């Protein structure tokens, strides 16, 4: 495990409860954006996969996506680098399925878990790729795990977001470091995802840019939520989606 991987593990072990709670009861605009990310990803997976499909939840975190997918009839294998997160998921699913639990959770670096090749109908990787020091091996690994024609739903923070530009400006003006977590080391755009996914053997089917949050001037309370709702509404009629916080991509494994 690299030093950066250890930082990621430590961060999510420490904040496991907080990440679980934010999906259940969003407290600020950023929490709302994260929940929207999950909802959009769920809609993509439902669109492209029949019930009963086997899905790898890569970076499953507190397991809210896995929980929703299980409720819809999908079979889940969740993986996370944080043992605390995986224990939380395992305990919850054992209670949900006390007699015959078809779902599994594993802790560790996903590439070292000896997952079977060509065995998943889909991989969901929400908030995963931006933490990887080298993105290409992760995408090639996902490709190897998918059955022919399988789907990848993956997300990342947009590099053109209003929030990011404001954070950088405030940081320069106040001479204070950017408060964003340093464990997130990559930013994305539709063209960047195309550059990464196509050589790894994927064809992009659909993208969705969404959410406006984390504004340092307005904070994360009611003003931030109001601004998120206002800008999200405007994005339906004005071409400002390139300035959103996050992008969700649905891609399919290419047939050789």
SVG drawing of the C-alpha trace seen along z (x, -y; Angstrom):
<svg xmlns="http://www.w3.org/2000/svg" viewBox="-36 -39 40 58">
<polyline fill="none" stroke="black" stroke-width="0.4" points="0.0,0.0 1.4,-3.4 1.6,-6.4 -1.4,-8.0 -3.5,-4.9 -2.8,-4.9 -4.0,-8.5 -7.2,-7.6 -7.8,-4.6 -7.2,-6.7 -9.5,-9.5 -12.4,-7.2 -11.9,-5.1 -12.0,-8.3 -15.1,-9.7 -17.1,-6.5 -20.1,-7.6 -20.2,-11.0 -20.3,-9.6 -23.1,-7.2 -25.2,-9.9 -24.9,-12.5 -26.8,-10.2 -29.5,-9.6 -30.0,-13.1 -28.2,-15.7 -27.1,-18.7 -25.7,-21.0 -25.4,-21.5 -22.4,-19.2 -24.3,-16.4 -27.2,-17.0 -24.8,-16.8 -23.4,-13.5 -26.9,-12.0 -27.7,-13.3 -24.6,-11.5 -25.8,-8.3 -29.4,-8.7 -28.0,-9.5 -25.8,-6.4 -28.7,-4.3 -30.7,-5.5 -27.9,-4.6 -27.5,-1.1 -31.3,-0.5 -31.4,-1.7 -28.7,0.6 -28.9,3.7 -31.7,6.2 -32.6,7.1 -30.4,9.9 -27.2,8.6 -24.0,8.8 -22.5,5.4 -19.1,4.6 -19.4,1.5 -15.8,0.2 -15.1,-2.1 -18.5,-1.2 -18.0,-3.4 -20.8,-3.2 -22.8,-1.1 -25.7,-3.3 -25.4,-2.6 -25.1,1.1 -28.1,1.0 -30.3,-0.7 -29.1,1.7 -29.8,4.7 -33.3,3.3 -33.8,3.3 -32.8,6.9 -29.2,6.7 -26.4,8.9 -23.6,6.8 -20.0,7.3 -18.8,4.1 -15.1,3.3 -13.5,0.5 -10.0,-0.3 -11.5,-1.2 -12.1,1.8 -14.4,-0.4 -16.6,-1.1 -16.7,2.6 -17.5,3.7 -20.4,1.2 -21.7,2.6 -21.3,6.2 -23.2,5.7 -26.0,3.9 -26.4,6.5 -26.2,9.4 -29.2,7.9 -31.1,7.2 -30.5,10.8 -30.2,12.9 -30.9,16.3 -29.5,16.2 -27.3,13.2 -26.2,13.3 -24.1,10.1 -20.4,9.8 -18.1,7.1 -14.3,7.1 -11.7,4.7 -8.5,3.8 -6.9,2.5 -9.3,3.7 -6.5,4.8 -5.1,7.2 -8.3,9.1 -8.1,11.7 -11.6,10.9 -12.5,13.2 -12.1,11.9 -15.2,11.4 -17.5,12.0 -19.4,8.8 -22.2,7.3 -21.3,3.8 -18.8,1.9 -20.0,-1.2 -17.1,-3.4 -18.5,-6.5 -15.9,-8.8 -13.2,-6.3 -11.0,-7.4 -10.0,-10.8 -8.2,-9.1 -6.0,-6.8 -2.5,-8.0 -2.5,-6.3 -6.0,-6.1 -5.3,-3.9 -4.5,-0.7 -7.7,-1.0 -9.8,-1.4 -8.0,1.5 -8.7,3.6 -12.4,2.8 -12.4,3.7 -10.9,7.1 -13.5,7.8 -16.5,7.1 -18.3,9.6 -18.4,8.9 -20.7,5.9 -20.6,5.0 -21.1,1.5 -19.0,-0.9 -20.6,-3.8 -18.0,-6.1 -17.8,-9.7 -15.4,-12.5 -15.2,-16.1 -15.4,-18.6 -12.3,-20.7 -14.4,-23.7 -16.8,-24.0 -17.7,-27.4 -17.0,-26.1 -13.4,-25.1 -12.7,-28.4 -14.1,-30.3 -12.1,-28.2 -8.9,-28.8 -9.6,-32.5 -10.3,-32.8 -7.2,-30.8 -5.0,-33.2 -6.6,-36.3 -6.4,-35.1 -3.1,-33.3 -4.7,-30.3 -4.5,-26.7 -7.4,-25.4 -9.6,-23.5 -10.5,-20.7 -9.3,-17.2 -5.8,-16.6 -6.6,-12.9 -8.6,-13.8 -5.9,-14.3 -7.6,-14.4 -10.2,-16.6 -12.3,-15.7 -14.3,-16.8 -16.1,-14.8 -13.1,-15.0 -10.8,-13.8 -13.0,-10.8 -13.0,-10.0 -9.2,-10.2 -9.1,-7.7 -11.9,-5.3 -11.5,-4.7 -7.9,-3.4 -8.9,-1.2 -11.5,0.5 -14.7,-1.4 -17.3,-3.3 -19.0,-6.2 -22.8,-5.9 -24.1,-8.7 -22.9,-11.5 -24.6,-13.7 -23.0,-16.8 -24.8,-17.9 -24.7,-19.9 -23.5,-23.2 -21.9,-23.2 -18.9,-23.9 -19.0,-27.7 -16.5,-29.2 -18.2,-32.6 -21.7,-31.3 -20.8,-28.4 -22.6,-25.1 -25.8,-26.1 -29.1,-27.4 -27.5,-30.0 -25.4,-27.2 -28.5,-25.0 -30.5,-27.8 -27.7,-28.6 -27.4,-25.0 -31.1,-24.7 -31.2,-28.0 -28.2,-27.1 -29.5,-23.6 -32.8,-25.0 -31.0,-27.5 -28.9,-24.7 -32.0,-23.1 -32.5,-26.1 -29.1,-27.8 -25.8,-26.2 -24.0,-26.2 -23.7,-22.5 -19.9,-22.7 -19.7,-24.7 -21.3,-21.9 -19.4,-20.1 -19.6,-16.5 -19.8,-14.3 -21.3,-10.8 -20.4,-8.7 -21.9,-5.4 -19.6,-3.4 -19.8,0.0 -17.0,2.6 -16.2,2.7 -16.6,5.9 -13.3,7.1"/>
</svg>
